[in-house]
């Protein structure tokens, strides 16, 4: 199998980081420089080369032009499973006709798909050939096969660099997912070199990420911004992930905390050689320290590179290599990123104080589709993260909690993340989510919802928590369950747990 080379990697943009090209321009440049270089691999299928990716995108773009304006303004991409190659082709076809793309997959609830199609005013849908188009849109539908014109010349006109490339949705873990508009200039602002540096020199980068989400556009773009071939894997299958790492000798891996937990719990390192991995990357608020340590123990010689950002604030980001001595650290702001901590009156707080995290860069801002939300959370150049944290004198950010998830108990502000981190240290705890539940005296009581290996050992876990946590942090109540509710992205839905257990505390197990 061939490999991607450094030939054709994006050249540096101006020193202020402002891009001069769109992402699909990078594909055209890469295809011209390295047409036979492999871009994306789906195991068991023919790999996608840069040249084929470029040609197929042009052929489909000409097919899209048959719909004429204004029915090309907003196009939904509806794909599922491991159909990454057709998804990547469809994305660049839409970008080449100047459309704004919306990303959907077949695991999303039908109601949510219909809501997004309506909210974004989608004109048409390009869907996977194995999927029926989703309901909820009166526009046109097409597959790549029906769009293929066999014309490989660049379509006109080219997308405007200041135009809106994508409408992306937040994860929806603390409330309904919110729509964010992203311009071409924001998407590529200062991106190429940091991406290359973070991913390193791995021949294969394995990405275990869900398709058809706000993260999949960035995942599919990694071959254009790095030296690595993208190898995609099903995020819910730890055995297959481990087998692919071994088969392709992957050097880098991109995963979510949920996938990391699955890999650790499945003990795949006992059956597969994972020694080729040198870098694990994640963009998450915080890994449970016990899970991070177990993951790194299973990957000897690997480091865990963590990035803290939000969909709204990107490309503002802090970067950090996981350090067991500072397990909730999110590191320092990357070059060009500024952050501050504010109080409830939006005034900056001194170093060491817990408050709301705000971030900014010089990049053109991402905007909420909802203008009221945009005015609330985009304040001048700053973006409010709706997360809580503290910054020390050296500028290092420590994550405290999601603002909606922090427990306010008896006048104390309790980090659910910190309590979960301690509970994960007990070997019986498979999964845990800490929430605040109504309490007549305290306002909220700390409640731990647990998935245990042996439910009859809850008393051990309770005693363990009391020995390690400060008194205000010790859970007043414990709830045992078979599984935590998760979104189609694999994130724990604490809002569902609060709704389920948000009754008077005397009705809760303890």
C-alpha positions as CSV (number, residue, x, y, z in Angstrom):
1,X,0.0,0.0,0.0
2,X,1.3,3.4,-0.9
3,X,1.5,6.2,1.6
4,X,0.9,9.9,1.9
5,X,4.1,12.0,1.6
6,X,5.1,15.5,2.7
7,X,4.8,16.6,-0.9
8,X,1.9,19.0,-1.3
9,X,1.4,19.8,2.3
10,X,-0.3,23.2,2.7
11,X,2.2,26.0,2.6
12,X,2.2,28.7,5.3
13,X,-0.4,31.4,5.1
14,X,0.5,35.0,6.0
15,X,2.1,35.5,9.4
16,X,-1.1,36.6,11.0
17,X,-2.7,33.2,10.3
18,X,-5.3,34.5,7.8
19,X,-5.9,31.9,5.2
20,X,-5.8,32.7,1.5
21,X,-7.5,29.5,0.3
22,X,-10.4,27.3,1.2
23,X,-10.2,23.7,2.3
24,X,-11.2,22.4,-1.1
25,X,-8.4,24.5,-2.6
26,X,-6.0,22.4,-0.4
27,X,-7.5,19.2,-1.9
28,X,-6.9,20.5,-5.4
29,X,-3.3,21.5,-4.6
30,X,-2.6,18.1,-2.9
31,X,-4.1,16.2,-5.8
32,X,-1.9,18.1,-8.3
33,X,1.3,17.5,-6.2
34,X,0.6,13.9,-5.1
35,X,-2.3,12.3,-7.1
36,X,-1.5,8.7,-6.2
37,X,-0.9,9.5,-2.5
38,X,-3.5,7.7,-0.3
39,X,-5.7,10.0,1.7
40,X,-8.4,7.9,3.4
41,X,-8.6,4.1,4.1
42,X,-11.7,2.2,5.1
43,X,-10.5,-1.3,5.9
44,X,-11.7,-3.9,3.3
45,X,-12.4,-1.3,0.6
46,X,-10.3,0.4,-2.0
47,X,-8.4,3.4,-0.5
48,X,-9.2,7.0,-1.7
49,X,-6.2,8.8,-3.3
50,X,-5.9,12.5,-3.5
51,X,-6.3,12.4,-7.2
52,X,-9.5,10.3,-7.2
53,X,-10.9,12.4,-4.4
54,X,-10.3,15.6,-6.4
55,X,-11.8,14.1,-9.6
56,X,-14.9,12.6,-8.0
57,X,-15.6,15.9,-6.2
58,X,-15.4,17.8,-9.5
59,X,-17.7,15.3,-11.2
60,X,-20.3,15.5,-8.4
61,X,-20.0,19.3,-8.3
62,X,-21.0,19.5,-11.9
63,X,-24.0,17.3,-11.0
64,X,-25.0,19.7,-8.2
65,X,-24.9,22.7,-10.6
66,X,-27.8,21.2,-12.4
67,X,-30.0,22.2,-9.5
68,X,-29.2,25.9,-10.1
69,X,-29.3,28.7,-7.6
70,X,-31.0,29.3,-5.2
71,X,-31.4,25.6,-4.5
72,X,-27.6,25.2,-3.8
73,X,-27.4,27.5,-0.9
74,X,-27.6,24.9,1.9
75,X,-27.0,21.2,1.3
76,X,-27.3,18.4,4.0
77,X,-24.9,15.5,3.9
78,X,-26.6,12.4,5.2
79,X,-24.2,9.4,5.7
80,X,-23.7,6.6,8.2
81,X,-21.5,3.7,9.3
82,X,-18.1,3.8,7.6
83,X,-19.2,5.5,4.4
84,X,-16.4,8.1,4.9
85,X,-15.1,8.0,1.4
86,X,-18.3,9.0,-0.3
87,X,-19.0,11.5,2.5
88,X,-15.6,13.2,1.9
89,X,-16.2,13.4,-1.8
90,X,-19.7,14.8,-1.3
91,X,-18.4,17.4,1.1
92,X,-15.9,18.8,-1.4
93,X,-18.4,18.7,-4.2
94,X,-20.8,20.9,-2.2
95,X,-17.9,23.2,-1.2
96,X,-16.9,23.6,-4.8
97,X,-20.3,25.0,-5.8
98,X,-20.2,27.5,-2.9
99,X,-22.8,25.7,-0.8
100,X,-23.1,25.7,3.0
101,X,-23.1,22.1,4.3
102,X,-25.0,20.6,7.2
103,X,-23.8,17.2,8.6
104,X,-26.2,14.4,9.5
105,X,-26.1,10.7,10.2
106,X,-28.4,7.8,10.4
107,X,-28.1,7.4,14.2
108,X,-29.6,10.8,14.9
109,X,-33.2,10.7,16.1
110,X,-35.6,11.5,13.2
111,X,-37.1,14.4,15.1
112,X,-33.7,16.0,15.5
113,X,-32.9,15.5,11.8
114,X,-36.2,17.2,10.9
115,X,-35.5,20.0,13.3
116,X,-32.1,20.7,11.8
117,X,-33.3,20.5,8.2
118,X,-36.0,23.1,9.0
119,X,-33.9,25.4,11.2
120,X,-31.1,25.6,8.6
121,X,-33.4,26.0,5.6
122,X,-31.8,23.1,3.7
123,X,-32.4,23.1,0.0
124,X,-31.3,19.6,-0.8
125,X,-29.7,16.4,0.6
126,X,-26.9,14.3,-0.7
127,X,-27.1,10.9,1.0
128,X,-25.3,7.6,1.1
129,X,-26.4,5.1,-1.5
130,X,-27.4,2.5,1.2
131,X,-29.6,5.1,3.0
132,X,-33.1,6.4,2.1
133,X,-33.1,10.2,2.4
134,X,-34.4,11.4,5.7
135,X,-37.9,12.9,6.0
136,X,-38.4,16.5,7.0
137,X,-37.2,18.3,3.8
138,X,-39.2,19.2,0.7
139,X,-36.0,19.8,-1.3
140,X,-34.2,17.7,-3.8
141,X,-32.3,14.5,-2.9
142,X,-29.4,12.8,-4.7
143,X,-26.6,10.2,-4.2
144,X,-23.1,10.5,-5.6
145,X,-23.9,8.0,-8.3
146,X,-26.8,10.2,-9.6
147,X,-24.6,13.3,-9.4
148,X,-21.6,11.9,-11.2
149,X,-21.3,13.7,-14.6
150,X,-17.9,12.4,-15.6
151,X,-16.7,16.0,-15.9
152,X,-13.4,16.6,-14.2
153,X,-12.8,20.2,-14.9
154,X,-13.1,22.7,-12.0
155,X,-16.7,24.0,-11.7
156,X,-17.3,27.7,-11.6
157,X,-17.7,29.9,-9.6
158,X,-15.2,29.0,-6.9
159,X,-16.4,29.4,-3.3
160,X,-15.8,32.8,-1.7
161,X,-13.2,32.5,1.1
162,X,-15.3,34.7,3.4
163,X,-18.5,32.7,2.7
164,X,-20.1,30.3,5.2
165,X,-18.7,26.8,4.6
166,X,-20.7,24.9,7.3
167,X,-23.5,24.9,9.8
168,X,-22.3,22.8,12.7
169,X,-24.2,21.7,15.8
170,X,-23.0,21.6,19.4
171,X,-23.1,18.3,21.1
172,X,-26.4,18.9,22.9
173,X,-25.3,17.4,26.2
174,X,-26.5,20.2,28.4
175,X,-29.5,21.2,26.3
176,X,-30.8,21.2,22.7
177,X,-27.9,21.2,20.2
178,X,-27.3,24.7,18.8
179,X,-26.4,25.7,15.3
180,X,-23.1,27.5,14.6
181,X,-22.1,29.1,11.3
182,X,-18.5,28.6,10.2
183,X,-16.7,30.6,7.4
184,X,-13.9,29.2,5.3
185,X,-11.5,31.8,6.8
186,X,-12.4,30.7,10.4
187,X,-12.0,27.0,9.5
188,X,-8.5,27.3,8.2
189,X,-7.2,30.2,10.3
190,X,-3.8,29.3,11.5
191,X,-4.6,25.6,11.2
192,X,-2.1,23.8,9.1
193,X,1.1,23.9,11.2
194,X,-0.6,23.2,14.6
195,X,-2.4,20.2,13.1
196,X,0.9,18.8,11.6
197,X,2.8,19.3,14.8
198,X,0.1,17.7,17.0
199,X,-0.3,14.6,14.9
200,X,3.3,14.0,14.3
201,X,4.9,11.9,11.6
202,X,2.6,8.8,11.7
203,X,2.0,7.1,8.4
204,X,-1.5,6.1,9.6
205,X,-3.7,8.1,11.8
206,X,-6.6,6.1,13.2
207,X,-9.8,8.1,13.9
208,X,-12.6,6.4,15.8
209,X,-15.1,9.1,15.3
210,X,-18.8,9.1,14.4
211,X,-19.6,10.0,10.8
212,X,-22.1,12.8,9.8
213,X,-21.5,15.0,12.9
214,X,-19.8,18.3,13.6
215,X,-16.5,16.6,14.1
216,X,-16.5,14.6,10.9
217,X,-15.8,17.4,8.6
218,X,-12.6,18.1,10.5
219,X,-11.7,14.4,10.7
220,X,-12.1,13.9,7.0
221,X,-9.9,17.0,6.4
222,X,-6.9,15.6,8.4
223,X,-5.1,14.1,5.3
224,X,-5.1,17.6,3.9
225,X,-3.5,19.2,7.0
226,X,-1.0,16.4,8.0
227,X,1.4,13.9,6.8
228,X,-0.8,11.0,7.7
229,X,-3.2,8.6,5.9
230,X,-6.6,8.7,7.6
231,X,-7.7,5.3,8.7
232,X,-11.3,5.3,10.0
233,X,-12.7,2.9,12.6
234,X,-16.1,2.4,14.3
235,X,-16.0,4.2,17.6
236,X,-18.2,1.7,19.3
237,X,-16.0,-1.4,18.5
238,X,-12.8,-1.5,20.6
239,X,-11.9,-4.9,19.2
240,X,-11.9,-3.7,15.7
241,X,-10.0,-0.5,16.6
242,X,-7.3,-2.6,18.2
243,X,-7.1,-4.9,15.3
244,X,-6.7,-2.0,12.8
245,X,-4.0,-0.5,14.9
246,X,-2.1,-3.7,14.8
247,X,-2.7,-4.4,11.1
248,X,-1.7,-0.9,9.9
249,X,0.9,-0.1,12.6
250,X,-0.8,3.1,13.3
251,X,1.3,5.8,15.0
252,X,-1.5,8.2,16.0
253,X,-5.0,7.7,17.2
254,X,-7.9,10.2,17.6
255,X,-10.6,9.1,20.1
256,X,-13.3,10.4,22.5
257,X,-13.3,9.7,26.2
258,X,-16.1,7.2,25.7
259,X,-14.0,5.2,23.2
260,X,-11.0,5.4,25.5
261,X,-13.1,3.9,28.3
262,X,-14.3,1.1,26.0
263,X,-10.8,0.3,25.0
264,X,-9.6,0.2,28.6
265,X,-12.6,-1.9,29.8
266,X,-12.2,-4.4,26.9
267,X,-8.5,-4.9,27.7
268,X,-7.7,-5.1,24.0
269,X,-4.0,-4.6,24.7
270,X,-3.9,-8.1,26.0
271,X,-4.9,-9.5,22.6
272,X,-3.4,-7.0,20.2
273,X,0.0,-5.3,19.7
274,X,-0.7,-1.6,20.2
275,X,3.0,-0.7,20.5
276,X,3.0,1.4,17.3
277,X,0.9,4.2,18.8
278,X,3.0,7.1,20.0
279,X,0.3,9.8,20.1
280,X,-3.4,9.7,21.3
281,X,-5.3,12.9,20.6
282,X,-8.6,14.1,22.1
283,X,-10.6,17.3,22.2
284,X,-12.5,16.9,25.4
285,X,-13.1,18.8,28.6
286,X,-11.2,16.3,30.8
287,X,-10.4,12.6,30.8
288,X,-11.1,10.7,34.1
289,X,-7.5,10.4,35.3
290,X,-7.9,6.7,36.0
291,X,-9.1,6.1,32.5
292,X,-6.2,8.2,31.1
293,X,-3.6,6.3,33.1
294,X,-5.0,2.9,32.2
295,X,-5.1,3.9,28.5
296,X,-1.5,5.0,28.6
297,X,-0.5,1.8,30.4
298,X,-2.0,-0.2,27.5
299,X,-0.1,2.0,25.0
300,X,3.5,1.9,26.2
301,X,5.5,4.9,24.9
302,X,2.4,6.9,23.9
303,X,1.4,10.3,25.1
304,X,-2.1,11.7,25.4
305,X,-2.4,15.1,23.7
306,X,-5.4,17.0,25.0
307,X,-7.1,20.0,23.4
308,X,-9.6,22.2,25.2
309,X,-12.0,24.3,23.0
310,X,-15.6,24.5,22.0
311,X,-17.4,24.4,18.7
312,X,-18.3,28.0,19.2
313,X,-14.8,29.3,20.1
314,X,-12.6,27.4,17.6
315,X,-9.8,27.9,16.6
316,X,-9.2,29.2,20.1
317,X,-7.7,26.3,22.0
318,X,-5.5,25.2,24.9
319,X,-3.1,22.3,24.4
320,X,-1.7,19.9,27.0
321,X,0.0,16.5,27.4
322,X,-1.8,14.5,30.1
323,X,0.2,14.6,33.4
324,X,-1.0,12.4,36.2
325,X,0.2,15.0,38.7
326,X,-2.2,17.6,37.1
327,X,-5.0,15.4,35.9
328,X,-7.6,18.1,35.3
329,X,-5.2,20.6,33.6
330,X,-6.1,21.7,30.1
331,X,-2.7,23.3,29.6
332,X,-1.8,26.7,28.2
333,X,-3.3,28.7,25.4
334,X,-2.0,27.8,21.9
335,X,-0.2,30.6,20.0
336,X,-2.8,33.3,19.1
337,X,-5.3,32.2,21.8
338,X,-6.2,34.3,24.8
339,X,-8.4,33.3,27.7
340,X,-9.8,34.9,30.8
341,X,-11.9,33.8,33.8
342,X,-14.8,36.0,34.7
343,X,-17.4,36.3,37.6
344,X,-21.2,36.3,37.2
345,X,-21.0,40.0,36.4
346,X,-18.7,39.2,33.5
347,X,-15.7,40.9,35.2
348,X,-12.2,39.3,35.0
349,X,-11.2,37.3,38.1
350,X,-7.6,37.1,39.5
351,X,-5.4,34.0,39.0
352,X,-6.6,31.0,41.0
353,X,-10.3,32.0,41.2
354,X,-12.9,29.7,39.7
355,X,-15.2,31.4,37.2
356,X,-16.5,31.2,33.7
357,X,-13.9,30.5,30.9
358,X,-13.8,33.0,28.0
359,X,-11.6,32.6,24.9
360,X,-10.7,34.5,21.9
361,X,-8.4,34.6,18.8
362,X,-7.9,36.9,15.9
363,X,-9.9,34.5,13.6
364,X,-13.2,35.6,12.1
365,X,-15.8,34.5,14.7
366,X,-18.1,31.6,14.5
367,X,-21.7,32.7,15.0
368,X,-24.8,31.2,16.5
369,X,-27.6,30.9,13.9
370,X,-29.9,32.1,16.7
371,X,-29.1,35.8,17.0
372,X,-30.2,36.1,20.6
373,X,-27.8,33.3,21.6
374,X,-25.1,35.0,19.6
375,X,-25.5,38.3,21.5
376,X,-25.4,36.5,24.8
377,X,-22.4,34.3,24.3
378,X,-20.2,36.3,21.8
379,X,-19.1,39.4,23.7
380,X,-17.0,41.6,21.5
381,X,-14.0,39.5,20.5
382,X,-14.6,37.0,23.3
383,X,-16.6,33.7,23.3
384,X,-18.2,32.6,26.6
385,X,-17.4,28.9,26.9
386,X,-20.2,28.2,29.5
387,X,-17.6,26.1,31.3
388,X,-16.0,26.8,34.7
389,X,-12.2,26.8,35.4
390,X,-9.3,28.6,36.9
391,X,-6.0,29.9,35.5
392,X,-2.8,30.0,37.6
393,X,-0.1,32.7,37.6
394,X,1.6,30.9,34.7
395,X,-1.5,30.9,32.5
396,X,-2.2,27.2,32.9
397,X,-6.0,26.4,32.7
398,X,-7.5,23.8,35.1
399,X,-11.0,22.6,34.1
400,X,-13.6,22.7,36.9
401,X,-16.8,21.7,35.3
402,X,-19.6,22.5,32.8
403,X,-21.5,25.4,34.4
404,X,-24.8,23.4,34.0
405,X,-23.2,20.3,35.7
406,X,-21.5,21.9,38.7
407,X,-23.3,21.1,41.9
408,X,-24.3,24.0,44.1
409,X,-24.7,22.5,47.6
410,X,-24.9,24.3,50.9
411,X,-23.2,27.4,49.6
412,X,-20.3,25.3,48.1
413,X,-19.6,24.9,44.4
414,X,-18.8,21.2,43.7
415,X,-17.1,20.0,40.6
416,X,-18.9,16.9,39.4
417,X,-15.9,16.1,37.2
418,X,-13.6,16.0,40.3
419,X,-15.9,13.8,42.2
420,X,-16.2,11.4,39.2
421,X,-12.4,11.4,38.9
422,X,-12.1,10.1,42.5
423,X,-14.9,7.5,42.1
424,X,-13.3,6.2,38.9
425,X,-10.2,5.3,41.0
426,X,-12.3,2.4,42.6
427,X,-11.9,-0.8,40.5
428,X,-15.6,-1.6,40.9
429,X,-16.7,1.5,39.1
430,X,-17.3,0.9,35.4
431,X,-19.0,4.2,34.7
432,X,-20.1,7.2,36.9
433,X,-21.9,10.5,36.4
434,X,-22.3,12.9,39.3
435,X,-25.3,15.3,39.3
436,X,-27.0,17.7,41.7
437,X,-30.5,16.7,42.9
438,X,-33.0,18.9,44.8
439,X,-32.4,19.1,48.5
440,X,-34.6,21.1,50.9
441,X,-31.6,22.2,53.1
442,X,-28.6,22.3,50.8
443,X,-30.3,23.4,47.6
444,X,-28.7,20.5,45.8
445,X,-27.3,17.2,47.0
446,X,-24.3,15.5,45.4
447,X,-25.7,12.3,43.8
448,X,-23.6,9.7,42.1
449,X,-25.2,7.5,39.4
450,X,-23.0,4.4,39.1
451,X,-22.5,1.4,36.9
452,X,-20.7,-1.2,39.0
453,X,-19.0,-4.4,38.1
454,X,-20.6,-6.0,41.2
455,X,-23.6,-3.9,42.5
456,X,-23.5,-5.7,45.9
457,X,-20.2,-3.9,46.6
458,X,-21.7,-0.4,46.7
459,X,-20.8,-0.1,50.4
460,X,-17.1,-0.4,49.5
461,X,-17.4,2.4,46.9
462,X,-19.3,4.5,49.5
463,X,-16.5,4.1,52.1
464,X,-13.9,4.7,49.4
465,X,-15.5,8.0,48.5
466,X,-15.7,9.1,52.1
467,X,-12.0,8.4,52.6
468,X,-10.9,10.4,49.5
469,X,-13.3,13.3,49.1
470,X,-13.8,16.5,51.1
471,X,-16.9,16.4,53.1
472,X,-19.0,18.7,50.9
473,X,-18.0,16.5,47.9
474,X,-19.1,13.2,49.3
475,X,-22.2,12.0,47.5
476,X,-25.3,12.1,49.7
477,X,-27.0,9.6,47.4
478,X,-26.0,6.7,45.2
479,X,-28.1,5.4,42.3
480,X,-27.2,2.1,40.6
481,X,-28.0,1.6,36.9
482,X,-27.1,-0.7,34.1
483,X,-25.9,2.0,31.8
484,X,-25.6,5.7,31.6
485,X,-27.8,7.6,29.0
486,X,-25.6,8.7,26.1
487,X,-26.2,10.8,23.0
488,X,-25.6,9.5,19.5
489,X,-22.1,11.1,19.9
490,X,-21.4,8.8,23.0
491,X,-21.6,11.7,25.5
492,X,-23.2,11.2,28.9
493,X,-26.5,13.1,29.1
494,X,-26.5,14.4,32.6
495,X,-29.6,16.5,31.8
496,X,-31.5,13.2,31.4
497,X,-30.2,12.0,34.7
498,X,-31.3,15.2,36.4
499,X,-34.7,14.9,34.9
500,X,-34.9,11.2,35.9
501,X,-33.7,11.8,39.5
502,X,-34.7,15.4,40.0
503,X,-37.3,14.7,42.7
504,X,-37.1,15.4,46.4
505,X,-34.0,13.9,47.9
506,X,-35.9,11.8,50.4
507,X,-37.2,9.8,47.4
508,X,-33.6,8.9,46.2
509,X,-31.6,5.9,47.1
510,X,-28.8,6.7,49.5
